[in-house]
Amino acid sequence: MLPSEPFASPAAASFDTPLDMLTSCHQKVLRCCAQLDKLPGYLAEHGVTPVVVTTLEGVLRYFDVAGPLHHADEERDLFPLLAARAPDSQPLLTEIAIEHITLEGMWARLREQLLAVNAGDAAALDTHLSQAFVQRYRGHIDHEEGELLPLAQQVLSADELERIGGAMSARRRD
């Protein structure tokens, strides 16, 4: 069964530690992905229930609001500093930016289907698209946590990390 509130997190990361904040966002994405994994089976057994609606509202909210902010944090703040401090990282940064574009395109299509499911049309979900989105996002997170974030931890100074955290915080106040 889909839990009704998959998005509560124990201790929230702080903008004082922006790389931890990015990792915390990844954990939320993975929880959303777990919900999307369970969705087809749940819909087949129970149809569109209040639990589905509540869960999908959380998934929609996350990928509509927090997801784009997370990508902006990386692309506007983290990537330029990494490119300056580690010029050899440009291919990695380009790969990850392309992954962002791909995920955003997949989300636009999946989003419409999830809205239709929430409106009562359980058959609107393309299970293959949902599974591909989940698989692609999990691979993306592995890529970032395996290469991008360790590089950032290694080459960025405390002052640079503080600037990134400040920019991330300001983005959410705007």
Beta strands, then each sheet from edge to edge (+ up, - down):
end
